[in-house]
């Protein structure tokens, strides 16, 4: 867009001396201001704003509007630019702006404007660049009258608004100079609009992603001889890629992810100028054709989450400019060694998660010195991790989940030499080995995420973890670790996500856990920068957003004893607290009620006694709550947050009463129900055990299935 502005300013070249003469005459002539009509039109815009971003101080009716903030004029004092981006403007866009007959550039992007887009702006006989992106504009775009003459608009950016309805077809008929259209991130429906490139021969950029367009990709693309970018991801498009598309040989960026597109990729090799090919998260099938090697300029190849299969063609090695290769969640198979990574010196991201590759990890991968992210998880590789991985000096993200790796001590010693690593996933490996102790492990100065889950590792929490001063997330669930949690845990000052569930830890919950700085602070956890999206699954919540994760303390399914320390009230940052399935006793501390950020609280299957603290009603963000299978008594609060949870949250506490469970407080029926025969109790216990076993198997199955998409 900047280049357009520069070219527009210089489209009438004036010799230097001529320009000096014009300026001299202009400066010597009496001062002229903008016309009253233009000033009035701009003031109409100001009048329609409820928040004007301080414009009132500059936009005064008794001053020259050419000197107002955000306004530029030509030498003959006609308004040419209205640029008011990032001003915090609220209100509507005045249709009177259409009266600015010399306006070239109109930019109200990144504000909070509402209402519709005035048709007068689209019908302008002068505007070249119209940008109202990143606002709250609503409604549909009106069809232009058939009598509308040709308009000079070159760039139209209406992205990131709330527009709805079908995209008007008449825009193409009158915008014969259109070069770029960005209508992404709205709610447009109906058929995807295709430009009539016969009418707009210079059209080069069409961005329609994040809408609700449906149906097939319509015809008309073959006429777009200058089209360089076509992006329509995150819609509801279906069918196959039309043959016409493969005739647009000027295409450099083709991005159609998150749709329902299908078919094979045979014709794609005609697009020899492609730099980006993103067809991920569709229903494409078949293999990658051997002719892929003809795409010499290709830098990004993203085919993830499809149903593609077959062996990778060796010709992929000819795409020597590749920077990103993402093939995850497909059915590719065969030897991965067919790709000669020595010929891919620019490769930064390699992701083949969840395929059927076999053989060994190719040694040539370690020649890709620019590699920052490597995810090989859930394939059928065999063999051990090579020491040559230390050659990858830029490697930040590494995921080797479920690759039948053995010798965890040696693996960690090798990885410790990779100083740039921030994220390591090596779970589902090293089965029944022992967690290595202090003397064997070093390095990891920059590690933020460490996952060694589902390994059935024995031993205790090793002291070398205390040296990982930048660690923010630690996943050790589903191992066989024992012993108490050591006090050095509180020295991990950045740790905000700790999952030690499903182990055999013993002892009391240490007060050191209550001193963890990030869990005590209610400030947002530091963002985890990751080269690839991180996927985690707990029994309750699945987090798919990369970067920002909740503060979690999960100690469920262990052998902890004693009481919950009253200092638990210090953990003001916690969003999830799980202490279920332990041997904890005593009262539920009232201090938990001060953890007002909690969204999940699970204290089930312990030996808690006494009443439910009324302070728990202060947990207004609580969406999941479970205190079942304890020995609690008294009434369940009938008002507040706790009254919104189902009876299953309170099951297995025969001394509890309340409106949401069978045992109603204070009624004759409750009194009779409280005298239950041993036979009845026995039957309930049997049912509870059977239900628990069924539920446990279900959760285990879910975790096993969903685990295919972790790391």
C-alpha positions as CSV (number, residue, x, y, z in Angstrom):
1,X,0.0,0.0,0.0
2,X,2.9,2.3,0.8
3,X,4.3,1.8,-2.7
4,X,1.0,2.8,-4.2
5,X,1.1,6.0,-2.2
6,X,4.6,6.8,-3.4
7,X,3.7,6.1,-7.0
8,X,0.6,8.2,-6.7
9,X,2.5,11.2,-5.5
10,X,5.0,10.9,-8.3
11,X,2.7,10.1,-11.2
12,X,3.1,13.7,-12.6
13,X,6.9,14.2,-12.6
14,X,7.8,17.9,-12.5
15,X,11.3,19.1,-13.4
16,X,13.1,20.4,-10.3
17,X,13.2,24.1,-11.5
18,X,9.5,23.9,-12.5
19,X,8.6,22.6,-9.0
20,X,10.6,25.4,-7.4
21,X,8.8,27.9,-9.5
22,X,5.4,26.5,-8.6
23,X,6.3,26.6,-4.9
24,X,7.6,30.2,-5.2
25,X,4.3,31.3,-6.8
26,X,2.3,29.4,-4.2
27,X,4.2,30.9,-1.2
28,X,4.0,34.4,-2.7
29,X,0.3,34.1,-3.3
30,X,-2.3,35.0,-0.6
31,X,-3.0,32.1,1.8
32,X,-5.9,29.9,0.8
33,X,-7.7,27.3,2.9
34,X,-9.7,24.3,2.0
35,X,-13.2,24.9,0.7
36,X,-16.2,25.3,3.0
37,X,-17.8,22.2,1.4
38,X,-14.8,20.0,2.3
39,X,-14.5,21.5,5.8
40,X,-18.2,20.9,6.3
41,X,-17.9,17.2,5.1
42,X,-15.1,16.6,7.5
43,X,-17.0,18.2,10.4
44,X,-19.9,15.8,9.7
45,X,-17.5,12.9,10.3
46,X,-16.5,14.5,13.6
47,X,-20.1,15.0,14.6
48,X,-20.8,11.3,14.2
49,X,-18.1,10.3,16.6
50,X,-18.8,9.5,20.2
51,X,-15.1,9.3,20.9
52,X,-13.0,11.5,18.6
53,X,-9.5,10.6,19.8
54,X,-8.7,14.3,20.6
55,X,-9.5,15.5,17.1
56,X,-11.7,18.3,18.4
57,X,-8.6,20.2,19.5
58,X,-7.4,20.4,16.0
59,X,-10.6,20.2,13.9
60,X,-12.0,23.7,14.5
61,X,-14.4,25.4,12.1
62,X,-12.4,28.7,12.2
63,X,-9.2,27.1,11.0
64,X,-7.9,25.7,7.7
65,X,-8.9,22.0,7.5
66,X,-5.7,21.3,5.5
67,X,-3.9,21.8,8.8
68,X,-6.1,19.5,10.8
69,X,-4.7,16.3,12.3
70,X,-4.8,13.4,9.8
71,X,-5.7,15.6,6.8
72,X,-3.4,16.3,3.9
73,X,-4.2,18.5,0.9
74,X,-2.9,19.1,-2.6
75,X,-1.2,22.3,-3.7
76,X,-4.5,23.7,-4.7
77,X,-5.8,23.1,-1.2
78,X,-8.1,20.2,-2.0
79,X,-8.3,17.4,0.6
80,X,-6.4,14.3,-0.7
81,X,-5.8,12.2,2.4
82,X,-7.9,11.4,5.5
83,X,-5.6,9.1,7.6
84,X,-6.9,8.5,11.1
85,X,-5.8,5.0,11.9
86,X,-5.2,3.9,15.5
87,X,-7.0,6.9,17.0
88,X,-9.6,5.1,19.3
89,X,-12.4,6.6,17.2
90,X,-15.9,5.4,18.1
91,X,-19.1,6.2,16.3
92,X,-20.2,6.0,12.6
93,X,-18.6,7.0,9.3
94,X,-20.4,10.0,7.7
95,X,-21.7,9.5,4.1
96,X,-20.8,13.2,3.5
97,X,-17.2,12.2,3.1
98,X,-18.2,11.2,-0.4
99,X,-18.3,15.0,-1.1
100,X,-14.5,15.1,-0.9
101,X,-14.0,15.1,-4.7
102,X,-10.2,15.0,-4.6
103,X,-9.8,12.4,-1.9
104,X,-7.2,9.8,-2.9
105,X,-6.5,7.9,0.4
106,X,-9.0,7.2,3.1
107,X,-7.8,5.3,6.1
108,X,-9.8,4.8,9.3
109,X,-8.4,1.4,10.1
110,X,-7.8,0.0,13.7
111,X,-10.5,2.0,15.4
112,X,-13.8,1.1,17.1
113,X,-16.2,2.5,14.4
114,X,-19.6,0.9,14.0
115,X,-22.6,1.1,11.7
116,X,-22.3,0.5,7.9
117,X,-19.8,1.5,5.2
118,X,-21.4,4.4,3.3
119,X,-22.1,3.6,-0.3
120,X,-20.9,7.1,-1.1
121,X,-17.3,6.0,-0.4
122,X,-17.4,3.0,-2.7
123,X,-19.0,5.2,-5.4
124,X,-16.3,7.9,-5.0
125,X,-14.9,9.2,-8.3
126,X,-11.5,9.9,-6.7
127,X,-10.6,7.4,-3.9
128,X,-7.7,5.1,-4.8
129,X,-7.1,3.5,-1.4
130,X,-10.0,2.8,1.0
131,X,-9.1,1.1,4.3
132,X,-11.6,0.6,7.1
133,X,-10.1,-2.6,8.4
134,X,-10.1,-3.6,12.1
135,X,-13.3,-1.8,13.2
136,X,-16.8,-3.0,14.2
137,X,-18.7,-2.1,11.0
138,X,-21.8,-4.1,10.4
139,X,-24.4,-4.9,7.8
140,X,-23.9,-5.8,4.2
141,X,-22.2,-4.1,1.3
142,X,-24.8,-2.6,-1.0
143,X,-24.9,-3.4,-4.7
144,X,-23.7,-0.5,-6.8
145,X,-26.4,1.0,-9.1
146,X,-26.0,-0.3,-12.7
147,X,-25.6,3.3,-13.8
148,X,-22.5,3.7,-11.7
149,X,-19.6,4.8,-14.0
150,X,-16.1,3.2,-13.7
151,X,-14.5,4.0,-10.4
152,X,-10.7,4.4,-9.9
153,X,-10.4,2.4,-6.6
154,X,-7.3,0.4,-6.5
155,X,-7.1,-1.0,-3.0
156,X,-10.2,-1.9,-0.8
157,X,-9.5,-3.2,2.7
158,X,-12.6,-4.0,4.8
159,X,-11.1,-6.8,6.8
160,X,-11.7,-7.6,10.4
161,X,-15.1,-6.1,10.8
162,X,-18.6,-7.6,11.3
163,X,-19.9,-7.5,7.7
164,X,-22.5,-10.0,6.7
165,X,-24.5,-11.2,3.7
166,X,-23.4,-11.9,0.2
167,X,-20.5,-10.0,-1.4
168,X,-21.8,-7.6,-4.1
169,X,-21.0,-8.7,-7.6
170,X,-21.4,-5.3,-9.1
171,X,-18.1,-4.1,-7.4
172,X,-16.2,-6.0,-10.1
173,X,-18.1,-4.3,-12.9
174,X,-17.1,-0.8,-12.0
175,X,-13.7,-1.2,-10.2
176,X,-11.7,-1.7,-13.4
177,X,-8.5,-0.4,-11.7
178,X,-8.8,-2.7,-8.6
179,X,-5.5,-4.3,-7.7
180,X,-6.2,-5.6,-4.2
181,X,-9.2,-6.6,-2.2
182,X,-9.1,-7.7,1.5
183,X,-12.4,-8.8,2.9
184,X,-11.1,-11.3,5.4
185,X,-12.3,-11.9,9.0
186,X,-16.0,-11.0,8.5
187,X,-19.1,-13.1,8.2
188,X,-19.8,-12.9,4.4
189,X,-21.9,-15.8,3.2
190,X,-22.9,-17.4,-0.1
191,X,-20.6,-18.2,-3.0
192,X,-17.0,-17.0,-2.8
193,X,-16.6,-14.0,-5.1
194,X,-14.2,-14.3,-7.9
195,X,-13.0,-11.2,-9.7
196,X,-13.8,-10.6,-13.2
197,X,-10.3,-10.1,-14.3
198,X,-11.5,-9.1,-17.8
199,X,-12.9,-6.0,-16.2
200,X,-10.0,-5.5,-13.8
201,X,-6.9,-6.7,-15.7
202,X,-4.4,-5.5,-13.0
203,X,-6.1,-7.5,-10.2
204,X,-3.4,-9.2,-8.0
205,X,-4.5,-9.8,-4.4
206,X,-7.7,-11.5,-3.2
207,X,-7.9,-12.1,0.5
208,X,-11.2,-13.7,1.7
209,X,-10.1,-15.9,4.7
210,X,-12.1,-16.2,7.9
211,X,-15.6,-15.8,6.5
212,X,-18.5,-18.1,5.8
213,X,-18.3,-18.6,2.1
214,X,-19.5,-22.0,0.9
215,X,-19.8,-24.1,-2.2
216,X,-17.3,-24.7,-4.9
217,X,-14.6,-22.3,-6.0
218,X,-16.4,-20.5,-8.9
219,X,-15.1,-20.1,-12.4
220,X,-13.4,-17.0,-13.7
221,X,-9.9,-17.4,-12.3
222,X,-8.2,-18.3,-15.6
223,X,-8.6,-14.7,-16.8
224,X,-6.5,-13.4,-13.8
225,X,-3.2,-13.2,-15.6
226,X,-1.6,-11.0,-12.9
227,X,-3.1,-12.7,-9.8
228,X,-0.3,-13.2,-7.2
229,X,-2.2,-14.0,-3.9
230,X,-5.4,-16.0,-3.4
231,X,-6.4,-16.6,0.2
232,X,-9.7,-18.1,1.3
233,X,-8.9,-20.2,4.3
234,X,-11.3,-20.8,7.2
235,X,-14.5,-20.8,5.2
236,X,-16.9,-23.6,4.1
237,X,-15.6,-24.2,0.6
238,X,-16.0,-27.7,-0.9
239,X,-15.4,-29.6,-4.0
240,X,-12.1,-29.9,-5.9
241,X,-9.7,-27.3,-7.0
242,X,-10.9,-26.1,-10.5
243,X,-8.6,-26.7,-13.5
244,X,-8.8,-22.9,-14.1
245,X,-6.9,-22.3,-11.0
246,X,-3.9,-24.3,-12.3
247,X,-3.7,-21.9,-15.3
248,X,-3.0,-18.9,-13.1
249,X,0.7,-19.3,-13.4
250,X,1.4,-15.9,-11.8
251,X,0.2,-17.2,-8.5
252,X,2.8,-16.9,-5.7
253,X,0.6,-17.5,-2.6
254,X,-2.3,-20.0,-2.6
255,X,-3.8,-20.4,0.9
256,X,-7.0,-22.4,1.3
257,X,-6.8,-24.1,4.8
258,X,-9.7,-25.0,7.0
259,X,-12.2,-25.8,4.3
260,X,-13.8,-29.0,2.9
261,X,-11.9,-29.2,-0.3
262,X,-11.0,-32.6,-1.7
263,X,-9.3,-34.3,-4.6
264,X,-5.7,-34.7,-5.5
265,X,-2.9,-32.3,-6.2
266,X,-1.8,-33.4,-9.7
267,X,-2.4,-30.0,-11.4
268,X,-0.6,-28.0,-8.7
269,X,2.7,-28.5,-10.5
270,X,1.7,-26.0,-13.2
271,X,2.0,-23.1,-10.6
272,X,5.7,-22.8,-10.9
273,X,5.9,-19.4,-9.3
274,X,4.4,-20.6,-6.0
275,X,6.1,-19.4,-2.9
276,X,3.4,-20.5,-0.4
277,X,1.1,-23.5,-0.8
278,X,-1.3,-23.9,2.2
279,X,-4.0,-26.6,1.8
280,X,-4.0,-27.8,5.3
281,X,-7.0,-29.0,7.2
282,X,-9.0,-30.1,4.2
283,X,-9.9,-33.5,2.8
284,X,-7.3,-33.9,0.1
285,X,-6.1,-37.4,-0.6
286,X,-3.6,-39.2,-2.8
287,X,0.1,-38.6,-2.7
288,X,2.4,-35.7,-3.4
289,X,3.3,-35.9,-7.1
290,X,6.9,-36.4,-8.1
291,X,6.6,-33.3,-10.2
292,X,6.5,-31.2,-7.0
293,X,10.2,-30.7,-7.6
294,X,9.3,-28.3,-10.4
295,X,8.2,-25.7,-7.8
296,X,11.6,-24.3,-7.4
297,X,10.5,-21.1,-5.6
298,X,8.4,-22.9,-3.0
299,X,9.2,-21.8,0.5
300,X,6.1,-23.0,2.5
301,X,4.4,-26.3,1.9
302,X,1.5,-27.0,4.3
303,X,-0.6,-30.1,3.7
304,X,-1.4,-30.9,7.3
305,X,-4.6,-32.5,8.6
306,X,-5.7,-34.1,5.3
307,X,-6.1,-37.8,4.2
308,X,-3.0,-37.9,2.0
309,X,-0.9,-41.0,1.8
310,X,1.9,-42.7,0.0
311,X,5.7,-42.2,0.1
312,X,7.2,-38.8,-0.1
313,X,8.7,-38.2,-3.6
314,X,12.5,-37.8,-3.6
315,X,12.0,-34.8,-5.9
316,X,10.8,-32.8,-2.8
317,X,14.6,-32.4,-2.3
318,X,14.6,-30.2,-5.4
319,X,12.5,-27.6,-3.6
320,X,15.7,-26.1,-2.3
321,X,14.1,-22.9,-1.0
322,X,11.8,-24.7,1.4
323,X,11.6,-23.0,4.8
324,X,8.5,-24.8,6.2
325,X,7.4,-28.4,5.5
326,X,4.2,-29.3,7.4
327,X,2.7,-32.7,6.7
328,X,1.3,-33.6,10.1
329,X,-1.8,-35.7,10.6
330,X,-1.9,-37.6,7.3
331,X,-1.2,-41.1,6.2
332,X,2.2,-40.7,4.6
333,X,4.4,-43.8,4.9
334,X,7.6,-45.3,3.8
335,X,11.2,-44.4,4.6
336,X,11.7,-40.7,5.5
337,X,15.3,-41.1,4.3
338,X,14.1,-40.6,0.7
339,X,14.3,-36.9,1.3
340,X,17.9,-35.5,1.1
341,X,17.8,-32.7,3.6
342,X,21.3,-31.7,2.6
343,X,19.7,-30.0,-0.3
344,X,17.3,-28.0,1.9
345,X,19.7,-25.6,3.6
346,X,16.9,-23.0,4.4
347,X,14.6,-25.4,6.2
348,X,13.4,-23.9,9.5
349,X,10.3,-25.9,10.4
350,X,9.7,-29.6,9.8
351,X,6.5,-31.1,11.2
352,X,5.5,-34.7,10.3
353,X,3.5,-35.4,13.5
354,X,1.1,-38.4,13.3
355,X,1.9,-40.2,10.1
356,X,3.1,-43.8,9.3
357,X,6.8,-43.1,8.4
358,X,9.1,-46.0,9.2
359,X,12.8,-46.7,9.4
360,X,15.3,-44.4,11.1
361,X,15.4,-40.7,11.5
362,X,17.5,-39.5,8.5
363,X,20.9,-38.2,9.6
364,X,20.7,-35.6,6.9
365,X,18.2,-33.7,8.9
366,X,21.0,-32.6,11.2
367,X,22.6,-30.7,8.3
368,X,19.7,-28.2,8.3
369,X,21.5,-25.6,10.4
370,X,18.7,-23.1,10.3
371,X,16.1,-25.6,11.7
372,X,14.2,-24.0,14.6
373,X,11.3,-26.6,15.0
374,X,11.4,-30.3,14.6
375,X,8.3,-32.5,15.3
376,X,8.6,-36.2,14.5
377,X,6.1,-37.5,17.1
378,X,3.8,-40.5,16.6
379,X,5.5,-42.2,13.7
380,X,7.1,-45.6,13.5
381,X,10.8,-44.7,13.6
382,X,13.2,-46.8,15.4
383,X,16.7,-46.3,16.7
384,X,18.2,-43.8,19.1
385,X,18.6,-40.1,19.1
386,X,21.7,-39.1,17.3
387,X,24.4,-36.9,18.9
388,X,24.4,-34.9,15.7
389,X,21.3,-33.1,16.8
390,X,23.7,-30.9,18.6
391,X,24.6,-29.4,15.2
392,X,21.2,-27.7,15.1
393,X,22.3,-24.6,16.9
394,X,19.0,-22.7,16.3
395,X,16.7,-25.5,17.3
396,X,14.1,-24.2,19.8
397,X,11.2,-26.7,19.5
398,X,11.7,-30.5,19.6
399,X,9.0,-33.2,19.8
400,X,9.9,-36.9,19.7
401,X,6.8,-38.3,21.4
402,X,6.1,-42.1,21.0
403,X,9.0,-43.0,18.9
404,X,10.0,-46.1,21.0
405,X,13.1,-44.3,22.3
406,X,15.1,-45.8,25.1
407,X,17.9,-44.7,27.5
408,X,16.4,-41.5,28.9
409,X,19.6,-40.6,30.6
410,X,21.6,-40.6,27.4
411,X,18.8,-38.8,25.5
412,X,18.8,-36.0,28.1
413,X,22.5,-35.7,28.1
414,X,22.5,-35.3,24.3
415,X,19.7,-32.7,24.4
416,X,21.4,-30.8,27.2
417,X,24.0,-29.6,24.7
418,X,21.4,-27.9,22.6
419,X,21.5,-24.5,24.3
420,X,18.7,-22.9,22.2
421,X,16.0,-25.5,23.1
422,X,13.0,-23.9,24.8
423,X,10.4,-26.7,24.3
424,X,10.9,-30.5,24.6
425,X,8.3,-33.2,24.2
426,X,9.6,-36.7,24.8
427,X,6.7,-38.5,26.4
428,X,5.5,-42.0,25.6
429,X,9.1,-43.2,25.4
430,X,11.6,-44.8,27.8
431,X,9.0,-47.2,29.2
432,X,9.7,-48.4,32.8
433,X,13.1,-46.7,32.9
434,X,14.3,-44.8,35.9
435,X,14.3,-41.0,36.1
436,X,18.0,-39.9,35.9
437,X,19.6,-38.2,38.9
438,X,21.5,-35.0,39.3
439,X,25.0,-35.9,38.3
440,X,24.1,-37.1,34.8
441,X,22.1,-34.1,33.5
442,X,23.0,-30.5,32.7
443,X,22.3,-27.7,30.3
444,X,18.7,-26.6,29.3
445,X,19.5,-23.0,30.3
446,X,16.6,-21.7,28.1
447,X,14.1,-24.5,28.5
448,X,10.5,-23.2,29.1
449,X,8.4,-26.4,28.4
450,X,9.4,-29.9,29.4
451,X,7.1,-32.9,28.9
452,X,8.1,-36.4,29.9
453,X,4.6,-37.8,30.5
454,X,3.3,-41.4,30.0
455,X,6.7,-43.0,30.3
456,X,6.1,-45.1,33.5
457,X,9.3,-43.7,34.9
458,X,10.3,-44.7,38.4
459,X,12.3,-42.8,40.9
460,X,11.8,-39.4,42.5
461,X,11.7,-35.8,41.3
462,X,15.3,-35.2,40.3
463,X,17.3,-32.2,41.6
464,X,18.5,-31.2,38.2
465,X,15.0,-29.9,37.5
466,X,15.7,-27.1,40.0
467,X,18.4,-25.8,37.7
468,X,15.9,-25.0,34.9
469,X,15.4,-21.4,36.0
470,X,13.3,-20.5,32.9
471,X,10.9,-23.4,33.1
472,X,7.3,-22.4,32.9
473,X,5.5,-25.7,32.2
474,X,6.4,-29.2,33.5
475,X,4.5,-32.3,32.5
476,X,5.3,-35.5,34.4
477,X,1.8,-37.1,34.6
478,X,1.3,-40.8,34.2
479,X,4.6,-42.1,35.4
480,X,5.5,-44.1,38.5
481,X,7.4,-41.4,40.4
482,X,7.4,-41.7,44.2
483,X,8.5,-39.9,47.3
484,X,7.6,-36.4,48.5
485,X,7.7,-33.2,46.4
486,X,11.0,-31.5,47.4
487,X,11.1,-28.0,48.8
488,X,13.2,-26.8,45.9
489,X,10.1,-26.7,43.8
490,X,9.5,-23.1,44.9
491,X,12.8,-22.0,43.5
492,X,11.3,-22.4,40.0
493,X,10.2,-18.8,39.9
494,X,8.6,-18.9,36.4
495,X,6.8,-22.2,36.8
496,X,3.1,-21.7,36.3
497,X,1.8,-25.1,35.0
498,X,2.7,-28.2,37.0
499,X,1.1,-31.6,36.2
500,X,2.3,-34.4,38.5
501,X,-1.0,-36.4,38.3
502,X,-1.2,-40.1,38.1
503,X,2.0,-41.0,39.9
504,X,2.7,-42.4,43.3
505,X,3.9,-39.3,45.2
506,X,3.6,-39.5,49.0
507,X,3.8,-37.3,52.0
508,X,1.9,-34.1,52.7
509,X,1.3,-31.4,50.2
510,X,4.4,-29.2,50.9
511,X,4.0,-25.6,51.8
512,X,6.8,-24.9,49.3
513,X,4.2,-25.3,46.6
514,X,2.3,-22.4,48.2
515,X,5.4,-20.2,47.7
516,X,5.6,-20.5,44.0
517,X,5.9,-17.0,42.7
518,X,3.9,-17.4,39.4
519,X,1.1,-19.3,41.1
520,X,0.9,-16.6,43.9
521,X,0.6,-13.8,41.3
522,X,-2.7,-13.1,39.7
523,X,-0.9,-11.5,36.7
524,X,-1.2,-13.4,33.4
525,X,1.3,-16.1,33.0
526,X,4.2,-15.3,30.7
527,X,3.5,-16.3,27.1
528,X,5.3,-19.4,25.9
529,X,6.8,-18.6,22.6
530,X,6.7,-21.7,20.4
531,X,7.7,-22.3,16.8
532,X,4.8,-24.7,16.5
533,X,1.3,-24.7,18.2
534,X,1.2,-26.6,21.5
535,X,-1.7,-29.0,22.2
536,X,-2.5,-30.2,25.7
537,X,-5.4,-32.2,27.1
538,X,-6.4,-32.6,30.7
539,X,-9.4,-34.7,31.9
540,X,-11.4,-31.5,31.9
541,X,-10.1,-28.9,29.5
542,X,-8.4,-28.9,26.1
543,X,-6.2,-25.9,25.4
544,X,-5.4,-25.3,21.7
545,X,-4.4,-21.6,21.8
546,X,-0.7,-21.3,21.2
547,X,1.2,-18.9,23.5
548,X,-1.1,-18.3,26.4
549,X,-1.9,-21.1,28.9
550,X,-3.6,-21.2,32.3
551,X,-1.9,-21.5,35.7
552,X,-2.4,-25.1,36.8
553,X,-1.6,-27.2,39.8
554,X,-2.5,-30.8,39.1
555,X,-1.6,-33.3,41.9
556,X,-4.5,-35.7,41.2
557,X,-4.2,-39.5,41.5
558,X,-1.3,-39.8,43.9
559,X,-0.9,-40.9,47.5
560,X,-0.7,-37.5,49.3
561,X,-1.8,-37.6,52.9
562,X,-2.6,-35.0,55.6
563,X,-4.5,-31.8,55.2
564,X,-4.6,-29.1,52.5
565,X,-2.3,-26.3,53.9
566,X,-4.2,-23.1,54.8
567,X,-1.5,-21.3,52.7
568,X,-3.3,-22.5,49.6
569,X,-5.0,-19.2,49.8
570,X,-1.8,-17.6,48.6
571,X,-2.1,-19.1,45.1
572,X,-4.2,-16.3,43.7
573,X,-3.2,-17.0,40.1
574,X,-4.5,-20.5,39.9
575,X,-7.1,-21.3,37.3
576,X,-7.1,-25.1,37.7
577,X,-6.6,-26.9,41.0
578,X,-6.9,-30.7,41.0
579,X,-6.2,-32.7,44.2
580,X,-8.5,-35.6,43.5
581,X,-7.9,-39.3,44.2
582,X,-5.5,-38.9,47.0
583,X,-5.7,-39.7,50.8
584,X,-6.1,-36.1,52.0
585,X,-8.2,-35.6,55.1
586,X,-9.5,-32.9,57.4
587,X,-11.6,-29.9,56.5
588,X,-11.7,-28.2,53.1
589,X,-9.9,-24.9,54.0
590,X,-12.0,-21.8,53.7
591,X,-8.9,-20.1,52.1
592,X,-9.7,-21.9,48.8
593,X,-12.6,-19.5,48.6
594,X,-10.2,-16.6,48.1
595,X,-8.8,-18.2,44.8
596,X,-11.3,-16.1,42.8
597,X,-9.7,-16.9,39.5
598,X,-10.4,-20.6,39.7
599,X,-12.2,-22.2,36.8
600,X,-11.8,-25.8,37.9
601,X,-11.7,-27.3,41.4
602,X,-11.5,-31.0,41.9
603,X,-11.2,-32.4,45.5
604,X,-13.0,-35.7,44.8
605,X,-12.1,-39.1,46.1
606,X,-10.4,-38.1,49.3
607,X,-11.3,-38.3,53.0
608,X,-12.4,-34.7,53.6
609,X,-14.9,-34.2,56.5
610,X,-17.0,-31.4,58.0
611,X,-19.1,-29.0,56.0
612,X,-18.6,-27.3,52.6
613,X,-17.1,-23.9,53.3
614,X,-19.5,-21.1,52.4
615,X,-16.5,-19.2,50.9
616,X,-16.5,-21.5,47.9
617,X,-19.5,-19.5,46.7
618,X,-17.0,-16.7,46.0
619,X,-15.6,-18.6,43.1
620,X,-17.7,-16.9,40.5
621,X,-15.6,-18.1,37.5
622,X,-15.9,-21.8,38.5
623,X,-17.2,-23.9,35.6
624,X,-16.2,-27.4,36.8
625,X,-16.5,-28.5,40.5
626,X,-16.2,-31.9,42.1
627,X,-16.2,-32.9,45.8
628,X,-17.7,-36.3,45.3
629,X,-16.6,-39.4,47.2
630,X,-15.6,-37.8,50.5
631,X,-17.2,-37.7,54.0
632,X,-18.6,-34.2,54.0
633,X,-21.8,-33.4,55.9
634,X,-24.3,-30.6,56.3
635,X,-26.2,-28.6,53.7
636,X,-25.0,-27.6,50.3
637,X,-25.4,-23.8,49.9
638,X,-28.6,-23.1,48.0
639,X,-27.5,-19.8,46.7
640,X,-24.4,-18.8,44.8
641,X,-22.1,-20.6,42.5
642,X,-22.3,-24.1,44.1
643,X,-26.0,-24.3,43.5
644,X,-25.4,-24.4,39.7
645,X,-23.5,-27.7,39.6
646,X,-25.1,-31.1,39.0
647,X,-25.7,-33.7,41.7
648,X,-22.7,-35.7,40.4
649,X,-20.4,-33.0,41.8
650,X,-21.6,-34.0,45.3
651,X,-22.1,-37.8,45.0
652,X,-20.6,-40.2,47.5
653,X,-21.2,-37.9,50.5
654,X,-24.1,-39.6,52.3
655,X,-24.2,-37.0,55.1
656,X,-24.7,-34.1,52.6
657,X,-28.1,-32.7,52.0
658,X,-29.4,-30.1,49.6
659,X,-31.9,-29.2,46.9
660,X,-29.7,-30.5,44.0
661,X,-29.3,-34.0,45.5
662,X,-31.7,-36.7,46.6
663,X,-31.1,-36.0,50.3
664,X,-33.1,-32.8,50.9
665,X,-32.2,-31.0,54.1
666,X,-34.6,-30.8,57.0
667,X,-37.5,-32.8,55.5
668,X,-39.1,-36.0,56.9
669,X,-38.2,-37.6,53.6
670,X,-34.5,-36.7,54.2
671,X,-34.7,-38.2,57.7
672,X,-36.0,-41.5,56.3
673,X,-33.5,-41.5,53.5
674,X,-30.7,-41.0,55.9
675,X,-31.5,-44.4,57.5
676,X,-30.2,-46.6,54.7
677,X,-29.7,-50.3,55.1
678,X,-26.3,-51.9,54.7
679,X,-27.6,-53.7,51.6
680,X,-28.6,-50.4,50.0
681,X,-25.2,-48.9,50.8
682,X,-23.5,-51.9,49.4
683,X,-25.4,-51.7,46.2
684,X,-24.5,-48.0,45.9
685,X,-20.9,-48.7,46.5
686,X,-20.9,-51.4,43.8
687,X,-22.6,-49.1,41.4
688,X,-20.1,-46.3,42.2
689,X,-17.2,-48.6,41.6
690,X,-18.6,-49.9,38.4
691,X,-19.4,-46.3,37.2
692,X,-15.9,-45.2,38.3
693,X,-14.3,-48.0,36.4
694,X,-16.3,-47.2,33.3
695,X,-15.6,-43.5,33.6
696,X,-11.9,-44.2,34.2
697,X,-11.6,-46.4,31.1
698,X,-13.4,-43.7,29.1
699,X,-11.0,-41.0,30.2
700,X,-8.0,-43.3,29.6
701,X,-9.3,-44.0,26.1
702,X,-9.9,-40.3,25.4
703,X,-6.3,-39.5,26.5
704,X,-4.9,-42.3,24.4
705,X,-6.7,-41.1,21.3
706,X,-6.1,-37.4,21.9
707,X,-2.5,-38.1,22.8
708,X,-1.9,-38.7,19.1
709,X,-2.2,-34.9,18.6
710,X,0.1,-33.8,21.5
711,X,3.6,-32.6,21.2
